[in-house]
Amino acid sequence: MKKIEVLLCLIFAMWASVANAATVTYSAPLQMTAAPSYSEPAANTPDFWKDVGTRDFYDTNFSERGILPQFNPALGTLTGVSVSLYVAGRGQGYVINRSRRVEDTVTYRAIINISAEIAGVDVSIPGWTVATDTVSLPIYDSANPYYHYWGPTQNETSTTAVVANFTPFIGAGTVAFNVNALGNSSAISGTGNTGIAFSTSAWAGARVTYTYAPFVRISGTVYHDKDANGTMGPADPRIGGVTITLACTNPTLNATTTTAADGSYSFGGIAAGSNCTVTETQPAGYINASTNPGTGGSSSADNVITFT
């Protein structure tokens, strides 16, 4: 006498699974070759980035790259990809009235242009402001020149794009992202006699979020129901070498395995929502016993379990 038993379990580790969907997110900073001009204290690092590390700022006019992991297709079927670029900028400098005759009121602005792409997806952030202010400046006196110092002022922004082409994001390798940063400043009001000096630095990091339908793993055991009680107990011998066949539709998947010495078997890589049948080939020397379909399954014939 024997019995086959099937259990269903979704494969997921650190990622949430909701309504047959799961997400996994990876984040990474730029891989800069220069020394940072400013390292942000850990206490000031935003919560969304603390698990990656503190943020280092580099003088602008840089062109660097970083890498993000691809989606591991062993996890399931990829259904969505979004990429985000996060940047923070710092600006500081001074403005001066060069006129010897009139006072001046001037608005100054420091901006950083970010040109960036992740696997060919444009995530640029052009012309975003990291410092702006309006000040009144007295007549210029060479004996006592008046400077208005400003900064360091820090600002940050981000952009997210939904990806249509999944191909570059699937595999066991990495996805590259490239960032070019160019800082500049301007006086956007006043008489035109204003001088301005500035410096800017920037930090950049990227994030990719994969949404996928996780694969299902089906496992079970074939055993000799020696005491004929319909339950697999510790005294019931397990049967190895038994052929188990899996047949699924939506999508199609066919596989065959044999039970291990402890009677166990398993099938992986099954798409959620598949309609499947598990069939045991009756081993010689045994007659049919009960078939336990386990969680989510049903059985209408000996040695056969069906489920979605």
Disulfide bonds with the S-S distance in Angstrom:
Cys248-Cys276 2.10
